[in-house]
């Protein structure tokens, strides 16, 4: 019997050595109505993708097993007929849905009103970041209520606090990303917070990111967008384009820009509340400085001519207006990397871009400075 032990031991050892590492997902679901429903595993960021795997929820739990050759972003969720999708703030998982890094190891998933994934260093770090963001946002609901109160002083205080919270969240996220430029979870955070993180910080992050980071859905779009912004950065000459006015007459931007006047290129739309809120400031600036060497060219991202015309009339816009009526596909907006409005570009007398996205008092102060 003894002479067979080394052989048996070697067989067991060989089996252990040849066994492939894998992942084990142990999940809990807090809503009892979801018992008997399937939760699906999807590749992150792929529209209309077929599920990679699924598991039946029984007694508030489910399990998935498999092997992952390399870490990859995945999403766990129920079908939309079972759990209706809900839009959430950047950095948060929607209820009963979680995006995480699938890698070999033991993962614990909690699908709840706030969903989390833990069990590996990257997922643990992401869970910690989400907790910090949630803590910073804890007073947001009250601030939103205060901003709707009608009390001018209370509104100003609430707006200031809201901006401070937003700044702290963005700073926290940027620090996380810069510390994890080789992680896909960080890339997802960059994409989710792309409207909060400024152009300079985005360029810094991309310059340090590895190929895995850059492979995450949405990042290639951001890189292309940053390359466009470099062409119209402060200090560069403005980019010319052609576009019709409300009468259908085609004009070049260079007819108004770079000809001895300081010109504000204003990308806006009649359907955009922040644009409409800012318009009285532009009306005042135009009235005060149009005879002193200042002009405005409005580029509308409207898609309907009548809505555009009504907006121009209702908002007392009297300066040049151009639009191709293609909405977000506006060709001029594409050349200037516009992905949110209002978006302004201030151009000096010689056609050099001297400021971007100035509004209100900041814009007026800059106009005064350059017209001296």
C-alpha positions as MATLAB code, in Angstrom:
seq = 'XXXXXXXXXXXXXXXXXXXXXXXXXXXXXXXXXXXXXXXXXXXXXXXXXXXXXXXXXXXXXXXXXXXXXXXXXXXXXXXXXXXXXXXXXXXXXXXXXXXXXXXXXXXXXXXXXXXXXXXXXXXXXXXXXXXXXXXXXXXXXXXXXXXXXXXXXXXXXXXXXXXXXXXXXXXXXXXXXXXXXXXXXXXXXXXXXXXXXXXXXXXXXXXXXXXXXXXXXXXXXXXXXXXXXXXXXXXXXXXXXXXXXXXXXXXXXXXXXXXXXXXXXXXXXXXXXXXXXXXXXXXXXXXXXXXXXXXXXXXXXXXXXXXXXXXXXXXXXXXXXXXXXXXXXXXXXXXXXXXXXXXXXXXXXXXXXXXXXXXXXXXXXXXXXXXX';
ca = [
       0.000    0.000    0.000;
       2.796    2.381    0.917;
       4.428    2.139   -2.473;
       1.319    3.662   -4.086;
       1.181    6.754   -1.846;
       3.794    8.757   -3.766;
       1.949    8.036   -7.011;
      -1.420    9.035   -5.523;
       0.083   12.140   -3.991;
       1.687   13.129   -7.260;
      -1.616   12.678   -9.101;
      -3.389   14.923   -6.585;
      -0.591   17.477   -6.801;
      -0.771   17.471  -10.602;
      -4.537   17.967  -10.493;
      -4.148   20.867   -8.081;
      -1.466   22.484  -10.235;
      -3.505   22.131  -13.419;
      -6.704   23.504  -11.873;
      -7.467   26.888  -13.462;
      -8.071   29.886  -11.198;
     -11.533   31.344  -11.473;
     -14.032   33.725   -9.946;
     -16.900   33.033   -7.588;
     -19.608   35.661   -7.248;
     -21.835   35.410   -4.210;
     -24.708   37.851   -4.437;
     -27.515   39.026   -2.192;
     -30.683   40.837   -3.269;
     -32.630   42.785   -0.670;
     -35.963   42.960   -2.502;
     -37.987   39.772   -1.988;
     -40.040   40.566   -5.108;
     -36.931   39.680   -7.113;
     -36.876   36.086   -5.896;
     -37.451   33.796   -8.878;
     -36.023   36.400  -11.270;
     -32.789   36.140  -13.204;
     -29.893   38.541  -12.810;
     -27.701   38.889  -15.900;
     -23.987   39.504  -16.386;
     -23.147   41.875  -19.276;
     -20.032   43.301  -20.871;
     -19.880   46.945  -19.778;
     -20.613   49.669  -22.295;
     -21.767   47.469  -25.191;
     -25.208   48.474  -26.395;
     -27.720   45.667  -26.997;
     -25.159   43.041  -25.985;
     -26.296   39.517  -25.181;
     -25.736   38.484  -21.560;
     -22.549   36.581  -20.797;
     -24.144   34.611  -17.957;
     -27.178   34.588  -15.691;
     -28.258   33.350  -12.273;
     -31.596   32.734  -10.626;
     -32.288   34.639   -7.420;
     -33.491   32.246   -4.720;
     -34.158   33.213   -1.116;
     -32.491   36.558   -1.715;
     -29.233   35.200   -3.102;
     -27.538   34.083   -6.299;
     -24.174   32.740   -7.425;
     -22.033   32.818  -10.547;
     -18.782   31.005  -11.331;
     -16.328   31.166  -14.187;
     -12.827   31.982  -15.328;
     -11.673   35.451  -16.377;
      -8.481   35.626  -18.433;
      -7.930   39.327  -17.667;
      -9.766   41.866  -15.490;
     -12.681   43.468  -17.334;
     -15.587   45.760  -16.546;
     -18.891   43.966  -16.275;
     -22.426   44.940  -15.257;
     -24.874   42.864  -13.222;
     -28.518   43.793  -13.632;
     -32.033   42.485  -14.043;
     -33.971   42.817  -17.276;
     -35.549   46.230  -17.804;
     -39.006   44.643  -17.550;
     -38.164   43.468  -14.026;
     -36.251   46.523  -12.745;
     -36.831   49.766  -14.613;
     -33.572   51.650  -15.311;
     -33.040   54.753  -13.169;
     -30.655   57.599  -13.937;
     -28.275   58.241  -11.053;
     -25.547   60.752  -10.288;
     -22.010   60.064  -11.562;
     -20.099   57.558   -9.448;
     -23.197   55.712   -8.246;
     -24.696   52.369   -9.191;
     -28.367   52.381  -10.111;
     -30.686   50.419   -7.764;
     -30.265   46.648   -8.105;
     -27.486   47.090  -10.645;
     -23.709   47.095  -10.295;
     -20.795   47.780  -12.617;
     -17.558   46.272  -11.349;
     -14.269   44.694  -12.354;
     -14.669   40.983  -13.004;
     -11.465   39.168  -12.108;
     -10.556   35.837  -10.639;
     -11.228   35.672   -6.936;
     -14.156   35.637   -4.558;
     -16.499   38.560   -5.100;
     -19.374   39.647   -2.861;
     -22.194   41.546   -4.562;
     -25.012   43.392   -2.811;
     -27.849   44.434   -5.105;
     -29.928   46.990   -3.252;
     -31.058   50.607   -3.562;
     -27.312   51.236   -3.314;
     -25.395   48.346   -4.868;
     -21.797   47.410   -4.058;
     -19.147   44.876   -5.077;
     -16.152   43.835   -2.983;
     -13.609   41.050   -2.620;
     -10.647   42.112   -4.745;
      -8.351   45.129   -4.259;
      -9.716   47.096   -7.213;
     -13.359   46.475   -6.342;
     -12.672   47.251   -2.682;
     -11.049   50.567   -3.668;
     -13.995   51.431   -5.903;
     -16.447   50.592   -3.104;
     -14.522   52.899   -0.765;
     -14.645   55.705   -3.343;
     -18.390   55.261   -3.769;
     -18.840   55.495    0.016;
     -16.886   58.774    0.093;
     -18.990   60.214   -2.723;
     -22.196   59.142   -1.000;
     -21.070   60.772    2.246;
     -20.227   64.037    0.459;
     -23.641   64.032   -1.225;
     -25.551   63.358    1.990;
     -26.850   66.936    2.274;
     -27.670   67.495   -1.388;
     -31.446   66.916   -1.126;
     -31.853   69.702    1.434;
     -29.740   72.078   -0.647;
     -31.887   71.372   -3.721;
     -35.001   72.120   -1.659;
     -33.427   75.361   -0.400;
     -32.625   76.409   -3.980;
     -36.343   76.101   -4.787;
     -37.450   77.988   -1.657;
     -37.843   81.416   -3.219;
     -35.741   82.951   -0.433;
     -32.949   84.803   -2.253;
     -30.436   84.623    0.599;
     -31.162   80.953    1.243;
     -30.832   80.203   -2.468;
     -27.412   81.896   -2.668;
     -26.163   80.018    0.394;
     -27.462   76.707   -0.954;
     -25.897   77.304   -4.375;
     -22.524   78.085   -2.790;
     -22.668   74.933   -0.644;
     -23.759   72.854   -3.639;
     -20.799   74.091   -5.681;
     -18.429   73.343   -2.802;
     -19.741   69.781   -2.491;
     -19.432   69.308   -6.247;
     -15.842   70.596   -6.129;
     -14.922   68.214   -3.290;
     -16.456   65.225   -5.090;
     -14.605   66.040   -8.297;
     -11.334   66.477   -6.401;
     -11.844   63.119   -4.658;
     -12.562   61.361   -7.953;
      -9.598   62.957   -9.750;
      -7.255   61.875   -6.946;
      -8.585   58.317   -7.215;
      -8.147   58.245  -10.983;
      -4.601   59.625  -10.873;
      -3.689   56.940   -8.335;
      -5.166   54.190  -10.547;
      -4.315   55.096  -14.151;
      -3.779   51.399  -14.881;
      -7.254   50.399  -13.673;
     -10.444   50.115  -15.697;
     -12.610   51.245  -12.779;
     -10.717   54.541  -12.813;
     -11.343   54.893  -16.553;
     -15.075   54.443  -15.971;
     -14.935   57.166  -13.327;
     -13.203   59.484  -15.789;
     -15.956   58.901  -18.330;
     -18.742   59.283  -15.753;
     -17.287   62.563  -14.451;
     -16.168   63.913  -17.845;
     -18.377   67.012  -17.493;
     -16.956   67.780  -14.034;
     -13.247   67.257  -14.703;
     -11.602   70.127  -16.535;
      -9.681   69.824  -19.785;
      -6.239   70.192  -18.191;
      -6.887   67.417  -15.669;
      -8.298   65.135  -18.361;
      -5.157   65.587  -20.452;
      -2.981   64.823  -17.426;
      -4.915   61.625  -16.729;
      -4.811   60.423  -20.330;
      -1.057   61.106  -20.528;
      -0.511   58.712  -17.603;
      -3.079   56.058  -18.564;
      -2.091   52.623  -19.831;
      -3.643   50.671  -22.692;
      -6.096   48.835  -20.428;
      -7.405   52.165  -19.100;
      -7.752   53.537  -22.630;
      -9.612   50.434  -23.828;
     -12.646   51.158  -21.629;
     -15.738   52.183  -23.650;
     -16.007   55.960  -23.981;
     -12.334   56.757  -23.398;
     -11.394   56.781  -27.094;
     -14.194   59.304  -27.635;
     -12.758   61.454  -24.846;
      -9.270   61.288  -26.365;
     -10.655   62.392  -29.746;
     -12.555   65.209  -28.030;
      -9.431   66.399  -26.208;
      -7.535   66.433  -29.507;
     -10.244   68.657  -30.994;
     -10.047   70.991  -27.991;
      -6.280   71.380  -28.479;
      -6.963   72.910  -31.905;
      -9.246   75.551  -30.371;
      -7.384   76.067  -27.096;
      -6.668   79.482  -25.626;
      -3.821   81.004  -27.623;
      -4.813   79.283  -30.894;
      -6.389   81.031  -33.872;
     -10.120   80.501  -34.233;
     -11.334   77.738  -36.575;
     -13.439   78.981  -39.468;
     -16.608   77.314  -40.772;
     -19.668   78.074  -42.887;
     -23.261   78.048  -41.654;
     -26.611   79.517  -42.761;
     -28.555   82.213  -40.965;
     -32.311   82.116  -40.387;
     -32.908   83.227  -44.010;
     -30.819   80.357  -45.362;
     -27.964   82.630  -46.381;
     -24.596   80.926  -45.817;
     -21.936   82.923  -43.984;
     -18.387   82.227  -42.890;
     -17.450   82.772  -39.265;
     -14.463   84.743  -40.559;
     -16.847   87.420  -41.819;
     -17.326   88.433  -38.181;
     -14.249   87.129  -36.352;
     -10.640   88.273  -36.676;
     -11.523   91.564  -38.322;
     -10.581   94.053  -35.621;
     -13.338   93.357  -33.112;
     -13.412   91.319  -29.915;
     -16.013   88.641  -30.659;
     -17.857   86.197  -28.414;
     -18.862   82.959  -30.165;
     -21.874   81.744  -28.193;
     -23.027   78.135  -28.639;
     -26.579   77.897  -27.290;
     -30.105   76.571  -27.984;
     -33.616   77.827  -27.339;
     -34.451   74.609  -25.443;
     -31.499   74.990  -23.031;
     -32.539   76.488  -19.627;
     -28.985   77.533  -18.601;
     -28.580   79.245  -21.989;
     -31.804   81.172  -21.503;
     -30.795   82.113  -17.961;
     -27.466   83.496  -19.219;
     -28.944   85.398  -22.160;
     -29.865   88.620  -20.234;
     -26.152   88.983  -19.375;
     -25.245   88.703  -23.063;
     -27.968   91.167  -24.051;
     -26.550   93.669  -21.543;
     -22.942   93.086  -22.646;
     -23.870   93.533  -26.298;
     -25.774   96.730  -25.558;
     -22.943   98.175  -23.440;
     -19.993   97.285  -25.692;
     -21.215   96.836  -29.286;
     -20.154  100.395  -30.146;
     -16.779   99.938  -28.460;
     -15.435   97.103  -30.595;
     -17.353   94.104  -29.235;
     -19.598   91.703  -31.140;
     -21.374   88.375  -30.608;
     -22.014   85.539  -33.046;
     -24.589   83.026  -31.855;
     -24.373   79.415  -33.025;
     -27.654   77.686  -32.238;
     -27.888   73.972  -31.576;
     -31.599   74.031  -32.295;
     -33.065   71.509  -34.726;
     -36.342   73.333  -35.447;
     -36.350   76.682  -37.233;
     -39.519   77.961  -35.546;
     -38.199   77.196  -32.043;
     -34.926   78.923  -32.901;
     -36.746   82.010  -34.251;
     -39.016   82.176  -31.208;
     -36.045   81.897  -28.866;
     -34.238   84.735  -30.652;
     -37.327   86.950  -30.388;
     -38.289   86.074  -26.808;
     -34.750   86.524  -25.496;
     -34.189   89.864  -27.276;
     -31.224   88.579  -29.282;
     -30.176   91.167  -31.860;
     -26.724   89.938  -32.895;
     -25.784   87.566  -35.731;
     -27.290   84.092  -35.493;
     -26.220   81.012  -37.463;
     -27.421   77.401  -37.343;
     -27.491   74.292  -39.511;
     -30.452   73.031  -37.443;
     -28.705   69.736  -36.701;
     -28.965   69.908  -32.914;
     -26.026   68.238  -31.175;
     -24.626   67.302  -34.592;
     -24.063   71.004  -35.349;
     -20.942   71.098  -37.543;
     -19.531   74.244  -35.929;
     -20.003   72.857  -32.436;
     -18.112   69.717  -33.483;
     -15.122   71.789  -34.598;
     -15.006   73.520  -31.210;
     -15.482   70.361  -29.144;
     -18.794   71.533  -27.675;
     -20.422   68.839  -25.536;
     -22.421   71.073  -23.195;
     -24.098   74.448  -23.541;
     -23.926   77.338  -23.034;
     -20.382   77.239  -24.369;
     -18.598   80.482  -25.161;
     -15.354   81.281  -26.960;
     -13.943   84.824  -26.693;
     -11.748   85.828  -29.649;
      -9.425   88.840  -29.754;
      -9.258   91.399  -32.565;
      -6.665   89.383  -34.494;
      -8.591   86.093  -34.298;
      -6.734   84.604  -31.314;
      -8.822   82.716  -28.758;
      -8.309   84.480  -25.407;
     -10.921   82.890  -23.112;
     -13.503   80.118  -22.993;
     -16.700   79.534  -21.051;
     -16.874   82.906  -19.359;
     -20.317   83.964  -18.165;
     -21.929   86.770  -16.205;
     -19.574   89.123  -14.397;
     -16.476   87.164  -15.433;
     -17.312   87.745  -19.078;
     -17.996   91.455  -18.589;
     -14.729   91.905  -16.686;
     -12.795   90.194  -19.496;
     -14.486   92.324  -22.171;
     -13.552   95.485  -20.268;
      -9.965   94.274  -19.963;
      -9.419   93.508  -23.652;
     -11.195   96.622  -24.936;
      -8.938   98.992  -22.983;
];
